Amino acid sequence: MDKASLRKYLVERRVNMDGRAEKNAQLQQVMRFWLVERTDRVIGAYWPIKGEFDPLPALHRWKEDGELLEEPAMRRIGLPVVDKITKTLRFHAWYPGCPMEEDAYGIPKPKDTEILEPTLLFIPCVGYGAGGYRLGYGGGFYDRTLAELTPRPFTVGLGYTDGFVDDFQPQPHDIPLDTILNDNGIVWPV
């Protein structure tokens, strides 16, 4: 199956997935446990579209937990905003209730909030395979962004078990993720 057909198939399957509430709860829990040992203060995430897993509740909880621990530096969450010239992503501060607007793709983004530099990025996976490779929507935004960021943030793919592709073949420009989490736990590295 070519990549365009595979994307369409996986998105359709994800949108119509059975047991969504249970799988969401499981992945929220996996994320929360995984984050316990992390020392990051700024995490980049995404606004969920097309049936993607929503990482924002777990991240908001992570942020609140940091405030309870009376940490010297406040934890921050950033959401992507497309740089129209470079076709890369910049991460702007997000918090519940912050002003939002739609980008050119109809995806909500923070409006007029400060730019953050995440040390960890949660990245949505349309599909994923062995070696930490993900299948996105084909725009190349994350690949271009990761190729440009110095230092490169730790990257974590988020997807459902249904998104695993046995025979996924990455392209030469694809950058593998450091970790992939799904509703069963850590699936990369194994």
C-alpha positions in Angstrom: 0.0 0.0 0.0 1.4 3.4 -0.9 1.8 6.0 1.9 -1.2 8.1 0.9 -3.5 5.1 0.9 -2.0 3.9 4.2 -2.5 7.3 5.8 -6.1 7.4 4.6 -6.7 3.8 5.9 -5.1 4.5 9.3 -6.9 7.8 9.9 -10.3 6.2 8.9 -9.6 3.3 11.2 -8.6 5.6 14.1 -11.7 7.9 13.7 -14.0 4.8 13.8 -12.0 2.9 16.5 -14.0 0.9 19.0 -13.2 1.3 22.7 -11.9 4.9 22.3 -12.7 6.0 25.9 -10.9 3.0 27.4 -7.9 3.3 25.1 -7.7 7.1 25.8 -7.7 6.4 29.6 -5.0 3.8 29.2 -2.7 6.1 27.1 -3.3 8.9 29.6 -2.1 6.6 32.3 0.9 5.4 30.3 1.9 9.1 29.6 1.5 10.1 33.3 3.7 7.2 34.5 6.2 7.8 31.8 6.5 11.5 32.7 7.2 10.8 36.4 11.0 10.3 35.9 11.4 13.2 33.4 13.0 16.4 34.5 11.8 18.5 31.6 10.3 22.0 32.3 9.0 22.7 28.8 7.1 20.1 26.8 5.8 20.6 23.3 2.6 18.8 22.3 -0.2 19.1 19.7 -3.9 19.9 19.4 -5.6 16.5 18.5 -7.3 16.3 15.1 -8.8 13.4 13.1 -9.3 11.1 16.0 -5.7 11.6 17.4 -5.0 10.9 21.1 -5.4 14.0 23.2 -2.2 14.5 25.3 -3.3 17.8 26.9 -5.1 16.4 30.0 -2.1 14.4 31.0 0.2 17.3 30.4 -2.0 19.7 32.3 -1.9 17.2 35.2 2.0 17.1 34.8 2.0 20.9 35.0 -0.2 21.0 38.1 1.9 18.2 39.8 5.0 20.4 39.3 3.3 23.3 41.1 2.4 21.0 44.0 6.1 19.9 44.3 7.1 23.6 44.6 9.7 23.2 42.0 12.0 26.2 41.4 11.0 26.5 37.7 7.5 26.4 36.5 6.5 23.7 34.0 5.2 24.9 30.7 3.3 23.4 27.7 3.7 24.5 24.1 1.6 23.9 21.1 2.8 24.1 17.5 2.4 27.1 15.2 3.5 26.7 11.6 6.2 29.2 10.4 4.8 30.0 6.9 8.2 30.8 5.5 10.3 27.9 6.7 7.4 25.4 7.0 8.7 24.4 10.4 7.0 24.5 13.8 7.5 26.9 16.7 5.9 26.1 20.0 3.8 28.8 21.7 2.8 28.7 25.4 -0.6 26.9 26.0 -2.7 26.7 29.1 -6.4 25.9 29.6 -8.4 28.9 28.6 -5.6 30.7 26.7 -6.7 32.6 23.6 -6.8 30.4 20.5 -7.2 30.8 16.8 -7.3 28.5 13.8 -4.2 28.2 11.6 -4.3 27.8 7.8 -5.1 24.1 8.2 -8.1 24.8 10.6 -6.2 23.5 13.6 -6.4 25.6 16.8 -3.2 27.3 17.9 -2.3 29.6 20.8 -2.9 33.3 19.9 -0.2 35.8 20.8 1.5 33.7 23.5 5.3 33.5 24.1 7.5 31.2 22.1 8.9 28.3 24.1 11.8 25.9 23.5 10.7 22.5 24.5 13.2 19.9 25.7 10.6 17.1 25.0 8.1 16.9 22.1 5.1 14.6 22.1 4.3 14.0 18.4 1.1 12.4 17.0 1.5 9.2 15.0 -0.9 8.4 12.2 1.0 5.1 12.1 4.4 3.9 13.4 6.8 1.0 12.9 9.9 -0.6 14.2 12.9 1.6 14.7 11.0 4.5 16.1 9.7 5.7 12.7 6.3 7.4 12.5 3.9 8.0 9.6 2.5 11.5 9.8 0.2 13.4 7.4 2.9 13.9 4.8 3.6 17.6 5.3 7.1 17.1 6.7 6.6 19.7 9.4 8.1 17.6 12.2 11.0 16.3 10.1 12.0 19.8 9.1 11.6 21.1 12.6 13.6 18.3 14.2 16.4 18.7 11.5 16.6 22.4 12.4 16.4 22.4 16.3 19.6 22.6 18.3 19.7 21.0 20.7 17.3 18.5 19.5 14.5 17.8 21.9 13.7 14.3 23.1 10.9 13.0 20.9 8.0 10.8 21.9 5.4 9.5 19.4 1.9 8.9 20.7 -0.5 6.6 19.0 -2.9 3.7 19.5 -2.1 0.0 19.2 -4.1 0.1 15.9 -1.5 2.4 14.4 1.3 -0.1 14.3 2.4 -0.9 10.8 4.4 -4.2 10.6 6.2 -3.5 7.4 6.6 0.2 7.6 9.4 1.5 5.4 10.9 4.9 6.3 12.1 7.3 3.8 15.8 8.5 3.9 14.7 11.9 5.2 12.6 10.4 8.1 14.0 11.0 11.5 13.3 8.3 14.1 11.6 9.1 17.4 13.4 8.5 20.7 10.4 6.7 22.2 6.9 5.7 21.1 4.0 5.2 23.6 0.7 3.6 22.9 -2.3 2.4 25.0 -0.3 -0.7 26.0 2.8 1.1 27.1 6.2 1.8 25.7 6.5 0.2 22.2 9.9 1.8 21.2 12.6 1.2 22.2 11.7 -2.4 22.9 
